[in-house]
Structures are given as C-alpha cells and as structure tokens.
Amino acid sequence: MQGLRIRLRPDEIECEKLNGAYRDLSYLLGVEAVLLLHETYRGQTLSLPVELFDRTFLAEKIADEYNGHNIKQLATRYAYSEKWIRKILKEHNKI
C-alpha cells in the first residue's frame, strides 16, 4: 500500500485527513501547495535553513541601508551581531 498514489482534486481533500507535517503545511499553505510539495519532494527529507535570504543579498542590503550611525539597528533588524554588520560594512568600504 506504501507505493499507492491516490489522485484526488485539492477541493476533495480535508486538511485534517493529511499526515503529520503535510497537515500542518496544508493549514499554512493550502492543500494545493502541499500536493505540489508532496509530488516534488515525496520520500525526501527536507531541511530548511534558518536564514531565509542569501548572505550576499543581505550584505548588499545592509550596506545600502547604513547611514553612518545605525549599526545596532541593522544588527537588530537582520538578526546578526554588530560584529558581523561591521565586517560587512568594512567589506563594502562603508566604514
């Protein structure tokens, strides 16, 4: 029964009937998105990084937002240490 693939339309599926993480994801994303995730990644273990954005993108954003006096605010906003913010700003020749 493990290899059986059931073909149901998203509107025929109740979130409560889904298994574990699929149920949780269906509440967040909707059944249609969960079906796509299942079809694409079925059987694989997914590990999601803590950081949502690419570090290069963040570094450029931080360098653009630096006004000469807001290291602490940038560190708080982007959840990085002031030391890391200073390092980024140094690499971008901002300080």
N, CA, C and O atoms as a CHARMM CRD file, in Angstrom:
* protein
*
  380
    1    1 MET  N      0.82600  -1.20300   0.00000 PROA 1      0.00000
    2    1 MET  CA     0.00000   0.00000   0.00000 PROA 1      0.00000
    3    1 MET  C      0.86600   1.26200   0.00000 PROA 1      0.00000
    4    1 MET  O      0.38200   2.33700  -0.35200 PROA 1      0.00000
    5    2 GLN  N      2.15100   1.14600   0.39300 PROA 2      0.00000
    6    2 GLN  CA     3.02800   2.30100   0.50300 PROA 2      0.00000
    7    2 GLN  C      3.23100   3.00500  -0.83900 PROA 2      0.00000
    8    2 GLN  O      3.29400   4.23400  -0.87200 PROA 2      0.00000
    9    3 GLY  N      3.33400   2.27100  -1.93400 PROA 3      0.00000
   10    3 GLY  CA     3.57300   2.85700  -3.24200 PROA 3      0.00000
   11    3 GLY  C      2.31700   3.36800  -3.92800 PROA 3      0.00000
   12    3 GLY  O      2.40600   3.94200  -5.01400 PROA 3      0.00000
   13    4 LEU  N      1.16800   3.17900  -3.33300 PROA 4      0.00000
   14    4 LEU  CA    -0.10000   3.59000  -3.91900 PROA 4      0.00000
   15    4 LEU  C     -0.17200   5.11100  -4.00600 PROA 4      0.00000
   16    4 LEU  O      0.10000   5.81600  -3.03300 PROA 4      0.00000
   17    5 ARG  N     -0.54000   5.60200  -5.17600 PROA 5      0.00000
   18    5 ARG  CA    -0.70400   7.04800  -5.36100 PROA 5      0.00000
   19    5 ARG  C     -2.18000   7.33500  -5.57500 PROA 5      0.00000
   20    5 ARG  O     -2.79000   6.83800  -6.52200 PROA 5      0.00000
   21    6 ILE  N     -2.73600   8.12500  -4.70600 PROA 6      0.00000
   22    6 ILE  CA    -4.15200   8.47000  -4.78000 PROA 6      0.00000
   23    6 ILE  C     -4.27800   9.79700  -5.52700 PROA 6      0.00000
   24    6 ILE  O     -3.60900  10.77200  -5.18600 PROA 6      0.00000
   25    7 ARG  N     -5.11100   9.82800  -6.51500 PROA 7      0.00000
   26    7 ARG  CA    -5.32300  11.03700  -7.29300 PROA 7      0.00000
   27    7 ARG  C     -6.64900  11.66400  -6.88100 PROA 7      0.00000
   28    7 ARG  O     -7.71900  11.20500  -7.28100 PROA 7      0.00000
   29    8 LEU  N     -6.56100  12.71900  -6.07600 PROA 8      0.00000
   30    8 LEU  CA    -7.74200  13.46200  -5.66400 PROA 8      0.00000
   31    8 LEU  C     -7.53300  14.92900  -6.01400 PROA 8      0.00000
   32    8 LEU  O     -6.40700  15.42600  -6.02200 PROA 8      0.00000
   33    9 ARG  N     -8.61700  15.59900  -6.29600 PROA 9      0.00000
   34    9 ARG  CA    -8.54100  17.04400  -6.53600 PROA 9      0.00000
   35    9 ARG  C     -8.34600  17.74100  -5.19600 PROA 9      0.00000
   36    9 ARG  O     -8.83700  17.26000  -4.17500 PROA 9      0.00000
   37   10 PRO  N     -7.64300  18.85800  -5.18200 PROA 10     0.00000
   38   10 PRO  CA    -7.41700  19.58700  -3.92000 PROA 10     0.00000
   39   10 PRO  C     -8.70400  19.89100  -3.15400 PROA 10     0.00000
   40   10 PRO  O     -8.71400  19.86400  -1.92300 PROA 10     0.00000
   41   11 ASP  N     -9.78400  20.17800  -3.87200 PROA 11     0.00000
   42   11 ASP  CA   -11.03700  20.50700  -3.19000 PROA 11     0.00000
   43   11 ASP  C    -11.71900  19.28200  -2.57600 PROA 11     0.00000
   44   11 ASP  O    -12.70300  19.42100  -1.85000 PROA 11     0.00000
   45   12 GLU  N    -11.20000  18.08000  -2.86300 PROA 12     0.00000
   46   12 GLU  CA   -11.73400  16.85400  -2.27100 PROA 12     0.00000
   47   12 GLU  C    -10.97400  16.44400  -1.00900 PROA 12     0.00000
   48   12 GLU  O    -11.33600  15.46600  -0.35500 PROA 12     0.00000
   49   13 ILE  N     -9.92800  17.18500  -0.67000 PROA 13     0.00000
   50   13 ILE  CA    -9.05700  16.79700   0.44000 PROA 13     0.00000
   51   13 ILE  C     -9.24000  17.74900   1.61600 PROA 13     0.00000
   52   13 ILE  O     -9.14600  18.96600   1.45900 PROA 13     0.00000
   53   14 GLU  N     -9.49800  17.19500   2.77600 PROA 14     0.00000
   54   14 GLU  CA    -9.59400  17.99000   4.00500 PROA 14     0.00000
   55   14 GLU  C     -8.23100  17.98300   4.69400 PROA 14     0.00000
   56   14 GLU  O     -7.58900  16.93800   4.79800 PROA 14     0.00000
   57   15 CYS  N     -7.80000  19.13600   5.15700 PROA 15     0.00000
   58   15 CYS  CA    -6.50100  19.26500   5.83000 PROA 15     0.00000
   59   15 CYS  C     -6.34700  18.24400   6.95900 PROA 15     0.00000
   60   15 CYS  O     -5.27600  17.66400   7.13500 PROA 15     0.00000
   61   16 GLU  N     -7.41500  18.02900   7.71700 PROA 16     0.00000
   62   16 GLU  CA    -7.37900  17.13000   8.87500 PROA 16     0.00000
   63   16 GLU  C     -7.04100  15.69000   8.50500 PROA 16     0.00000
   64   16 GLU  O     -6.58400  14.92400   9.35400 PROA 16     0.00000
   65   17 LYS  N     -7.25900  15.31700   7.25200 PROA 17     0.00000
   66   17 LYS  CA    -7.02700  13.93700   6.81500 PROA 17     0.00000
   67   17 LYS  C     -5.58100  13.69100   6.39400 PROA 17     0.00000
   68   17 LYS  O     -5.19000  12.54500   6.17100 PROA 17     0.00000
   69   18 LEU  N     -4.79200  14.74200   6.28500 PROA 18     0.00000
   70   18 LEU  CA    -3.40200  14.59500   5.84500 PROA 18     0.00000
   71   18 LEU  C     -2.51100  14.15300   7.00000 PROA 18     0.00000
   72   18 LEU  O     -2.85900  14.32200   8.16900 PROA 18     0.00000
   73   19 ASN  N     -1.37100  13.59300   6.66200 PROA 19     0.00000
   74   19 ASN  CA    -0.43500  13.03200   7.62000 PROA 19     0.00000
   75   19 ASN  C      0.54200  14.08800   8.16000 PROA 19     0.00000
   76   19 ASN  O      1.15400  14.81500   7.37700 PROA 19     0.00000
   77   20 GLY  N      0.69300  14.17900   9.47100 PROA 20     0.00000
   78   20 GLY  CA     1.71800  14.95800  10.16100 PROA 20     0.00000
   79   20 GLY  C      2.04900  16.31300   9.58200 PROA 20     0.00000
   80   20 GLY  O      1.22800  17.23000   9.59600 PROA 20     0.00000
   81   21 ALA  N      3.27600  16.42900   9.06700 PROA 21     0.00000
   82   21 ALA  CA     3.76800  17.70600   8.54300 PROA 21     0.00000
   83   21 ALA  C      2.92700  18.18600   7.36400 PROA 21     0.00000
   84   21 ALA  O      2.75800  19.39100   7.17800 PROA 21     0.00000
   85   22 TYR  N      2.40200  17.26200   6.57000 PROA 22     0.00000
   86   22 TYR  CA     1.54900  17.66500   5.45000 PROA 22     0.00000
   87   22 TYR  C      0.30000  18.38900   5.95100 PROA 22     0.00000
   88   22 TYR  O     -0.15600  19.35200   5.33500 PROA 22     0.00000
   89   23 ARG  N     -0.24500  17.92200   7.06700 PROA 23     0.00000
   90   23 ARG  CA    -1.41200  18.56600   7.66300 PROA 23     0.00000
   91   23 ARG  C     -1.04800  19.99700   8.08100 PROA 23     0.00000
   92   23 ARG  O     -1.74800  20.95400   7.75100 PROA 23     0.00000
   93   24 ASP  N      0.05800  20.11700   8.81100 PROA 24     0.00000
   94   24 ASP  CA     0.49200  21.43900   9.27500 PROA 24     0.00000
   95   24 ASP  C      0.73200  22.38700   8.10300 PROA 24     0.00000
   96   24 ASP  O      0.29700  23.53900   8.12100 PROA 24     0.00000
   97   25 LEU  N      1.42700  21.88900   7.09000 PROA 25     0.00000
   98   25 LEU  CA     1.69800  22.71500   5.91700 PROA 25     0.00000
   99   25 LEU  C      0.42700  23.08900   5.16800 PROA 25     0.00000
  100   25 LEU  O      0.33100  24.18500   4.61700 PROA 25     0.00000
  101   26 SER  N     -0.54400  22.19200   5.14400 PROA 26     0.00000
  102   26 SER  CA    -1.78700  22.49500   4.43300 PROA 26     0.00000
  103   26 SER  C     -2.53300  23.65700   5.09600 PROA 26     0.00000
  104   26 SER  O     -3.17300  24.45400   4.41000 PROA 26     0.00000
  105   27 TYR  N     -2.45400  23.75300   6.42200 PROA 27     0.00000
  106   27 TYR  CA    -3.07200  24.88600   7.11400 PROA 27     0.00000
  107   27 TYR  C     -2.35400  26.18900   6.76800 PROA 27     0.00000
  108   27 TYR  O     -2.98500  27.23900   6.65200 PROA 27     0.00000
  109   28 LEU  N     -1.03600  26.11500   6.60600 PROA 28     0.00000
  110   28 LEU  CA    -0.25400  27.31100   6.28700 PROA 28     0.00000
  111   28 LEU  C     -0.33100  27.71100   4.81600 PROA 28     0.00000
  112   28 LEU  O     -0.48600  28.88800   4.49100 PROA 28     0.00000
  113   29 LEU  N     -0.22200  26.72400   3.93300 PROA 29     0.00000
  114   29 LEU  CA    -0.04600  26.99700   2.51100 PROA 29     0.00000
  115   29 LEU  C     -1.23800  26.62600   1.64000 PROA 29     0.00000
  116   29 LEU  O     -1.36100  27.09600   0.50900 PROA 29     0.00000
  117   30 GLY  N     -2.10700  25.78800   2.16900 PROA 30     0.00000
  118   30 GLY  CA    -3.22700  25.29100   1.38000 PROA 30     0.00000
  119   30 GLY  C     -2.92400  23.91100   0.82500 PROA 30     0.00000
  120   30 GLY  O     -1.76600  23.53400   0.64800 PROA 30     0.00000
  121   31 VAL  N     -3.97800  23.16900   0.55600 PROA 31     0.00000
  122   31 VAL  CA    -3.85900  21.78400   0.10600 PROA 31     0.00000
  123   31 VAL  C     -3.14700  21.70300  -1.24000 PROA 31     0.00000
  124   31 VAL  O     -2.32500  20.80900  -1.44300 PROA 31     0.00000
  125   32 GLU  N     -3.44000  22.60500  -2.15400 PROA 32     0.00000
  126   32 GLU  CA    -2.83000  22.55200  -3.48800 PROA 32     0.00000
  127   32 GLU  C     -1.30500  22.66600  -3.42000 PROA 32     0.00000
  128   32 GLU  O     -0.59700  21.93600  -4.11500 PROA 32     0.00000
  129   33 ALA  N     -0.80300  23.56800  -2.59500 PROA 33     0.00000
  130   33 ALA  CA     0.65300  23.71800  -2.43400 PROA 33     0.00000
  131   33 ALA  C      1.26500  22.46900  -1.80800 PROA 33     0.00000
  132   33 ALA  O      2.36200  22.05800  -2.18600 PROA 33     0.00000
  133   34 VAL  N      0.56400  21.87000  -0.85900 PROA 34     0.00000
  134   34 VAL  CA     1.05800  20.65400  -0.20600 PROA 34     0.00000
  135   34 VAL  C      1.11000  19.49600  -1.19300 PROA 34     0.00000
  136   34 VAL  O      2.04600  18.69700  -1.16100 PROA 34     0.00000
  137   35 LEU  N      0.12300  19.39800  -2.06100 PROA 35     0.00000
  138   35 LEU  CA     0.14400  18.34900  -3.07900 PROA 35     0.00000
  139   35 LEU  C      1.33900  18.51800  -4.02100 PROA 35     0.00000
  140   35 LEU  O      1.95800  17.53500  -4.42800 PROA 35     0.00000
  141   36 LEU  N      1.65400  19.75200  -4.36000 PROA 36     0.00000
  142   36 LEU  CA     2.81000  20.02500  -5.20700 PROA 36     0.00000
  143   36 LEU  C      4.11100  19.67400  -4.48200 PROA 36     0.00000
  144   36 LEU  O      5.01200  19.07600  -5.07000 PROA 36     0.00000
  145   37 LEU  N      4.20300  20.04600  -3.21000 PROA 37     0.00000
  146   37 LEU  CA     5.37800  19.66900  -2.40600 PROA 37     0.00000
  147   37 LEU  C      5.52200  18.15200  -2.33300 PROA 37     0.00000
  148   37 LEU  O      6.62100  17.61900  -2.49000 PROA 37     0.00000
  149   38 HSD  N      4.42200  17.46600  -2.09600 PROA 38     0.00000
  150   38 HSD  CA     4.43700  16.01000  -1.99700 PROA 38     0.00000
  151   38 HSD  C      4.89400  15.38100  -3.31200 PROA 38     0.00000
  152   38 HSD  O      5.71800  14.46700  -3.32300 PROA 38     0.00000
  153   39 GLU  N      4.35300  15.87800  -4.40400 PROA 39     0.00000
  154   39 GLU  CA     4.70100  15.32900  -5.71400 PROA 39     0.00000
  155   39 GLU  C      6.18100  15.57900  -6.03700 PROA 39     0.00000
  156   39 GLU  O      6.84300  14.71800  -6.61800 PROA 39     0.00000
  157   40 THR  N      6.69100  16.74200  -5.66500 PROA 40     0.00000
  158   40 THR  CA     8.05900  17.12200  -5.99700 PROA 40     0.00000
  159   40 THR  C      9.09300  16.48300  -5.07900 PROA 40     0.00000
  160   40 THR  O     10.14100  16.04300  -5.55100 PROA 40     0.00000
  161   41 TYR  N      8.81700  16.42100  -3.77200 PROA 41     0.00000
  162   41 TYR  CA     9.81500  16.00200  -2.79400 PROA 41     0.00000
  163   41 TYR  C      9.45600  14.71800  -2.04900 PROA 41     0.00000
  164   41 TYR  O     10.10700  14.37500  -1.06200 PROA 41     0.00000
  165   42 ARG  N      8.45900  14.02800  -2.49400 PROA 42     0.00000
  166   42 ARG  CA     7.97800  12.81000  -1.83700 PROA 42     0.00000
  167   42 ARG  C      9.12800  11.85500  -1.52300 PROA 42     0.00000
  168   42 ARG  O      9.91400  11.50200  -2.40300 PROA 42     0.00000
  169   43 GLY  N      9.21500  11.44400  -0.26100 PROA 43     0.00000
  170   43 GLY  CA    10.22300  10.48200   0.16500 PROA 43     0.00000
  171   43 GLY  C     11.55200  11.09600   0.56200 PROA 43     0.00000
  172   43 GLY  O     12.42000  10.39800   1.08500 PROA 43     0.00000
  173   44 GLN  N     11.72800  12.38300   0.32500 PROA 44     0.00000
  174   44 GLN  CA    12.97700  13.05100   0.67900 PROA 44     0.00000
  175   44 GLN  C     12.83300  13.75200   2.02300 PROA 44     0.00000
  176   44 GLN  O     11.73200  14.12100   2.43000 PROA 44     0.00000
  177   45 THR  N     13.94000  13.92800   2.69200 PROA 45     0.00000
  178   45 THR  CA    13.94900  14.70800   3.92000 PROA 45     0.00000
  179   45 THR  C     14.35000  16.13000   3.56300 PROA 45     0.00000
  180   45 THR  O     15.39100  16.35500   2.94600 PROA 45     0.00000
  181   46 LEU  N     13.52400  17.08200   3.95200 PROA 46     0.00000
  182   46 LEU  CA    13.82800  18.48500   3.69300 PROA 46     0.00000
  183   46 LEU  C     14.33400  19.13700   4.96200 PROA 46     0.00000
  184   46 LEU  O     13.78800  18.92900   6.04500 PROA 46     0.00000
  185   47 SER  N     15.37200  19.91900   4.81800 PROA 47     0.00000
  186   47 SER  CA    15.89800  20.69900   5.92500 PROA 47     0.00000
  187   47 SER  C     15.91500  22.15300   5.47100 PROA 47     0.00000
  188   47 SER  O     16.56500  22.49100   4.48200 PROA 47     0.00000
  189   48 LEU  N     15.21100  22.99800   6.18300 PROA 48     0.00000
  190   48 LEU  CA    15.11900  24.39700   5.78600 PROA 48     0.00000
  191   48 LEU  C     16.10200  25.23100   6.59300 PROA 48     0.00000
  192   48 LEU  O     16.09600  25.17000   7.82200 PROA 48     0.00000
  193   49 PRO  N     16.95000  26.01500   5.91900 PROA 49     0.00000
  194   49 PRO  CA    17.91200  26.85200   6.63600 PROA 49     0.00000
  195   49 PRO  C     17.20500  27.88500   7.51300 PROA 49     0.00000
  196   49 PRO  O     16.08200  28.29800   7.22200 PROA 49     0.00000
  197   50 VAL  N     17.86600  28.28900   8.57100 PROA 50     0.00000
  198   50 VAL  CA    17.32600  29.32000   9.44300 PROA 50     0.00000
  199   50 VAL  C     17.24100  30.64300   8.68300 PROA 50     0.00000
  200   50 VAL  O     16.26200  31.38000   8.80600 PROA 50     0.00000
  201   51 GLU  N     18.27300  30.93300   7.90000 PROA 51     0.00000
  202   51 GLU  CA    18.31900  32.18100   7.14400 PROA 51     0.00000
  203   51 GLU  C     17.45300  32.05700   5.89100 PROA 51     0.00000
  204   51 GLU  O     17.61300  31.12300   5.10600 PROA 51     0.00000
  205   52 LEU  N     16.55600  32.98700   5.71500 PROA 52     0.00000
  206   52 LEU  CA    15.67200  32.97600   4.55300 PROA 52     0.00000
  207   52 LEU  C     16.38800  33.53100   3.31900 PROA 52     0.00000
  208   52 LEU  O     16.22600  33.01000   2.21500 PROA 52     0.00000
  209   53 PHE  N     17.17800  34.59100   3.51400 PROA 53     0.00000
  210   53 PHE  CA    17.80300  35.28200   2.39200 PROA 53     0.00000
  211   53 PHE  C     19.25600  34.88300   2.21300 PROA 53     0.00000
  212   53 PHE  O     19.92300  34.49700   3.17300 PROA 53     0.00000
  213   54 ASP  N     19.74300  34.97400   0.99900 PROA 54     0.00000
  214   54 ASP  CA    21.12400  34.74300   0.64700 PROA 54     0.00000
  215   54 ASP  C     21.99900  35.80900   1.32100 PROA 54     0.00000
  216   54 ASP  O     21.63000  36.98200   1.36600 PROA 54     0.00000
  217   55 ARG  N     23.14600  35.39800   1.83900 PROA 55     0.00000
  218   55 ARG  CA    24.02500  36.33400   2.55900 PROA 55     0.00000
  219   55 ARG  C     24.52500  37.47500   1.67800 PROA 55     0.00000
  220   55 ARG  O     24.69300  38.59600   2.15800 PROA 55     0.00000
  221   56 THR  N     24.76100  37.20700   0.41000 PROA 56     0.00000
  222   56 THR  CA    25.22100  38.26300  -0.49000 PROA 56     0.00000
  223   56 THR  C     24.15400  39.34500  -0.62200 PROA 56     0.00000
  224   56 THR  O     24.45600  40.53700  -0.56400 PROA 56     0.00000
  225   57 PHE  N     22.91800  38.92300  -0.79800 PROA 57     0.00000
  226   57 PHE  CA    21.81000  39.87000  -0.87900 PROA 57     0.00000
  227   57 PHE  C     21.71400  40.69700   0.40400 PROA 57     0.00000
  228   57 PHE  O     21.58800  41.92000   0.35300 PROA 57     0.00000
  229   58 LEU  N     21.77500  40.01400   1.56200 PROA 58     0.00000
  230   58 LEU  CA    21.67900  40.72400   2.84100 PROA 58     0.00000
  231   58 LEU  C     22.82700  41.70100   3.02500 PROA 58     0.00000
  232   58 LEU  O     22.62300  42.81900   3.50000 PROA 58     0.00000
  233   59 ALA  N     24.02500  41.29100   2.65700 PROA 59     0.00000
  234   59 ALA  CA    25.19000  42.16800   2.80200 PROA 59     0.00000
  235   59 ALA  C     25.00800  43.44300   1.98200 PROA 59     0.00000
  236   59 ALA  O     25.30700  44.53700   2.46100 PROA 59     0.00000
  237   60 GLU  N     24.52400  43.30800   0.76400 PROA 60     0.00000
  238   60 GLU  CA    24.28400  44.48400  -0.08100 PROA 60     0.00000
  239   60 GLU  C     23.19200  45.36900   0.50200 PROA 60     0.00000
  240   60 GLU  O     23.29800  46.59600   0.48200 PROA 60     0.00000
  241   61 LYS  N     22.14900  44.74500   1.01600 PROA 61     0.00000
  242   61 LYS  CA    21.03800  45.49700   1.62000 PROA 61     0.00000
  243   61 LYS  C     21.51700  46.27600   2.84700 PROA 61     0.00000
  244   61 LYS  O     21.18100  47.44700   3.02800 PROA 61     0.00000
  245   62 ILE  N     22.30300  45.60500   3.67800 PROA 62     0.00000
  246   62 ILE  CA    22.84200  46.24600   4.88200 PROA 62     0.00000
  247   62 ILE  C     23.73900  47.41300   4.49000 PROA 62     0.00000
  248   62 ILE  O     23.64600  48.49200   5.07600 PROA 62     0.00000
  249   63 ALA  N     24.60100  47.20500   3.51000 PROA 63     0.00000
  250   63 ALA  CA    25.49400  48.28500   3.05400 PROA 63     0.00000
  251   63 ALA  C     24.68600  49.46700   2.51900 PROA 63     0.00000
  252   63 ALA  O     25.03900  50.62100   2.76400 PROA 63     0.00000
  253   64 ASP  N     23.61700  49.18900   1.80000 PROA 64     0.00000
  254   64 ASP  CA    22.76100  50.25500   1.26500 PROA 64     0.00000
  255   64 ASP  C     22.03600  51.01600   2.36300 PROA 64     0.00000
  256   64 ASP  O     21.83200  52.22500   2.25100 PROA 64     0.00000
  257   65 GLU  N     21.64200  50.31700   3.42700 PROA 65     0.00000
  258   65 GLU  CA    20.85500  50.93500   4.49500 PROA 65     0.00000
  259   65 GLU  C     21.71200  51.62600   5.56000 PROA 65     0.00000
  260   65 GLU  O     21.18800  52.35000   6.40700 PROA 65     0.00000
  261   66 TYR  N     23.00800  51.40500   5.51600 PROA 66     0.00000
  262   66 TYR  CA    23.88000  52.00500   6.52700 PROA 66     0.00000
  263   66 TYR  C     23.94500  53.51700   6.33400 PROA 66     0.00000
  264   66 TYR  O     24.20500  54.00200   5.23300 PROA 66     0.00000
  265   67 ASN  N     23.70400  54.25800   7.42000 PROA 67     0.00000
  266   67 ASN  CA    23.70700  55.72100   7.33800 PROA 67     0.00000
  267   67 ASN  C     24.84700  56.36100   8.12700 PROA 67     0.00000
  268   67 ASN  O     24.88800  57.57800   8.30800 PROA 67     0.00000
  269   68 GLY  N     25.77000  55.52300   8.59200 PROA 68     0.00000
  270   68 GLY  CA    26.90400  56.03400   9.35500 PROA 68     0.00000
  271   68 GLY  C     26.72600  55.91800  10.85800 PROA 68     0.00000
  272   68 GLY  O     27.68500  56.07000  11.61400 PROA 68     0.00000
  273   69 HSD  N     25.49800  55.64700  11.29500 PROA 69     0.00000
  274   69 HSD  CA    25.21700  55.61700  12.73200 PROA 69     0.00000
  275   69 HSD  C     24.24600  54.51400  13.15400 PROA 69     0.00000
  276   69 HSD  O     23.80500  54.51800  14.30300 PROA 69     0.00000
  277   70 ASN  N     23.90300  53.59900  12.30200 PROA 70     0.00000
  278   70 ASN  CA    22.82000  52.66400  12.62500 PROA 70     0.00000
  279   70 ASN  C     23.24400  51.18500  12.66100 PROA 70     0.00000
  280   70 ASN  O     22.45700  50.31000  12.30000 PROA 70     0.00000
  281   71 ILE  N     24.45100  50.91400  13.08500 PROA 71     0.00000
  282   71 ILE  CA    24.92300  49.52300  13.15200 PROA 71     0.00000
  283   71 ILE  C     24.04200  48.69400  14.08300 PROA 71     0.00000
  284   71 ILE  O     23.64200  47.58300  13.73400 PROA 71     0.00000
  285   72 LYS  N     23.74200  49.22300  15.24900 PROA 72     0.00000
  286   72 LYS  CA    22.92200  48.48000  16.21200 PROA 72     0.00000
  287   72 LYS  C     21.53100  48.18000  15.64300 PROA 72     0.00000
  288   72 LYS  O     21.02400  47.06800  15.79500 PROA 72     0.00000
  289   73 GLN  N     20.93000  49.14900  15.00500 PROA 73     0.00000
  290   73 GLN  CA    19.60100  48.96200  14.43200 PROA 73     0.00000
  291   73 GLN  C     19.62600  47.92000  13.30500 PROA 73     0.00000
  292   73 GLN  O     18.70900  47.10700  13.19200 PROA 73     0.00000
  293   74 LEU  N     20.67200  47.94400  12.47500 PROA 74     0.00000
  294   74 LEU  CA    20.80100  46.95900  11.40500 PROA 74     0.00000
  295   74 LEU  C     20.99000  45.55600  11.97700 PROA 74     0.00000
  296   74 LEU  O     20.41900  44.59000  11.47200 PROA 74     0.00000
  297   75 ALA  N     21.78600  45.45300  13.02300 PROA 75     0.00000
  298   75 ALA  CA    22.00900  44.15600  13.67100 PROA 75     0.00000
  299   75 ALA  C     20.68800  43.61000  14.21400 PROA 75     0.00000
  300   75 ALA  O     20.39000  42.42700  14.05100 PROA 75     0.00000
  301   76 THR  N     19.91600  44.45100  14.84500 PROA 76     0.00000
  302   76 THR  CA    18.61600  44.03100  15.38500 PROA 76     0.00000
  303   76 THR  C     17.65400  43.66100  14.25500 PROA 76     0.00000
  304   76 THR  O     16.99300  42.62400  14.30900 PROA 76     0.00000
  305   77 ARG  N     17.58300  44.50300  13.24700 PROA 77     0.00000
  306   77 ARG  CA    16.64300  44.28100  12.14900 PROA 77     0.00000
  307   77 ARG  C     16.90500  42.96300  11.41200 PROA 77     0.00000
  308   77 ARG  O     15.97100  42.24000  11.06600 PROA 77     0.00000
  309   78 TYR  N     18.18100  42.66300  11.18000 PROA 78     0.00000
  310   78 TYR  CA    18.52500  41.47500  10.39000 PROA 78     0.00000
  311   78 TYR  C     18.98500  40.29700  11.23900 PROA 78     0.00000
  312   78 TYR  O     19.39500  39.26900  10.69900 PROA 78     0.00000
  313   79 ALA  N     18.92200  40.43300  12.55400 PROA 79     0.00000
  314   79 ALA  CA    19.23300  39.35000  13.49600 PROA 79     0.00000
  315   79 ALA  C     20.65300  38.81000  13.33300 PROA 79     0.00000
  316   79 ALA  O     20.88200  37.60100  13.35500 PROA 79     0.00000
  317   80 TYR  N     21.59200  39.72900  13.17000 PROA 80     0.00000
  318   80 TYR  CA    23.01000  39.39000  13.14000 PROA 80     0.00000
  319   80 TYR  C     23.71800  40.21500  14.20200 PROA 80     0.00000
  320   80 TYR  O     23.18700  41.21200  14.69200 PROA 80     0.00000
  321   81 SER  N     24.90900  39.79000  14.54500 PROA 81     0.00000
  322   81 SER  CA    25.66900  40.52200  15.55400 PROA 81     0.00000
  323   81 SER  C     26.20000  41.83700  14.96600 PROA 81     0.00000
  324   81 SER  O     26.36000  41.97500  13.75300 PROA 81     0.00000
  325   82 GLU  N     26.46400  42.79000  15.85500 PROA 82     0.00000
  326   82 GLU  CA    27.04900  44.05900  15.41500 PROA 82     0.00000
  327   82 GLU  C     28.41900  43.80700  14.78500 PROA 82     0.00000
  328   82 GLU  O     28.81700  44.50300  13.85200 PROA 82     0.00000
  329   83 LYS  N     29.12800  42.81800  15.29600 PROA 83     0.00000
  330   83 LYS  CA    30.43700  42.45900  14.74200 PROA 83     0.00000
  331   83 LYS  C     30.29800  42.03100  13.27600 PROA 83     0.00000
  332   83 LYS  O     31.09300  42.44400  12.43200 PROA 83     0.00000
  333   84 TRP  N     29.29500  41.20700  12.97500 PROA 84     0.00000
  334   84 TRP  CA    29.09100  40.76400  11.59700 PROA 84     0.00000
  335   84 TRP  C     28.68900  41.93900  10.70700 PROA 84     0.00000
  336   84 TRP  O     29.13700  42.03600   9.56400 PROA 84     0.00000
  337   85 ILE  N     27.84100  42.83300  11.23100 PROA 85     0.00000
  338   85 ILE  CA    27.42300  44.01600  10.47600 PROA 85     0.00000
  339   85 ILE  C     28.64600  44.87100  10.14500 PROA 85     0.00000
  340   85 ILE  O     28.79700  45.32600   9.01100 PROA 85     0.00000
  341   86 ARG  N     29.52300  45.09100  11.13500 PROA 86     0.00000
  342   86 ARG  CA    30.74300  45.86700  10.89000 PROA 86     0.00000
  343   86 ARG  C     31.62300  45.20900   9.82600 PROA 86     0.00000
  344   86 ARG  O     32.18900  45.88800   8.96900 PROA 86     0.00000
  345   87 LYS  N     31.72900  43.89300   9.89100 PROA 87     0.00000
  346   87 LYS  CA    32.53000  43.14900   8.90700 PROA 87     0.00000
  347   87 LYS  C     31.97700  43.37500   7.49900 PROA 87     0.00000
  348   87 LYS  O     32.73500  43.62100   6.56100 PROA 87     0.00000
  349   88 ILE  N     30.67500  43.29100   7.36000 PROA 88     0.00000
  350   88 ILE  CA    30.02100  43.50900   6.05900 PROA 88     0.00000
  351   88 ILE  C     30.26400  44.93100   5.57300 PROA 88     0.00000
  352   88 ILE  O     30.59200  45.15700   4.40800 PROA 88     0.00000
  353   89 LEU  N     30.10200  45.87200   6.47100 PROA 89     0.00000
  354   89 LEU  CA    30.29400  47.27400   6.08900 PROA 89     0.00000
  355   89 LEU  C     31.74200  47.54200   5.68800 PROA 89     0.00000
  356   89 LEU  O     32.00200  48.31700   4.76800 PROA 89     0.00000
  357   90 LYS  N     32.67100  46.90800   6.37100 PROA 90     0.00000
  358   90 LYS  CA    34.09500  47.03700   6.02600 PROA 90     0.00000
  359   90 LYS  C     34.35000  46.47800   4.62100 PROA 90     0.00000
  360   90 LYS  O     35.04400  47.09700   3.81500 PROA 90     0.00000
  361   91 GLU  N     33.78200  45.30500   4.34100 PROA 91     0.00000
  362   91 GLU  CA    33.95400  44.67100   3.03100 PROA 91     0.00000
  363   91 GLU  C     33.36900  45.51800   1.90800 PROA 91     0.00000
  364   91 GLU  O     33.83300  45.45700   0.76900 PROA 91     0.00000
  365   92 HSD  N     32.35100  46.30600   2.23300 PROA 92     0.00000
  366   92 HSD  CA    31.72700  47.18900   1.24500 PROA 92     0.00000
  367   92 HSD  C     32.28900  48.62100   1.30800 PROA 92     0.00000
  368   92 HSD  O     31.73500  49.54900   0.71900 PROA 92     0.00000
  369   93 ASN  N     33.39600  48.76900   2.03300 PROA 93     0.00000
  370   93 ASN  CA    34.07800  50.06900   2.17000 PROA 93     0.00000
  371   93 ASN  C     33.14900  51.17300   2.69100 PROA 93     0.00000
  372   93 ASN  O     33.22500  52.32500   2.26400 PROA 93     0.00000
  373   94 LYS  N     32.28400  50.79300   3.61300 PROA 94     0.00000
  374   94 LYS  CA    31.36400  51.75600   4.21600 PROA 94     0.00000
  375   94 LYS  C     31.92600  52.31600   5.52300 PROA 94     0.00000
  376   94 LYS  O     31.54400  53.40600   5.95000 PROA 94     0.00000
  377   95 ILE  N     32.83600  51.56600   6.15900 PROA 95     0.00000
  378   95 ILE  CA    33.47500  52.06200   7.38800 PROA 95     0.00000
  379   95 ILE  C     34.96900  51.77200   7.30700 PROA 95     0.00000
  380   95 ILE  O     35.71300  52.10100   8.23100 PROA 95     0.00000
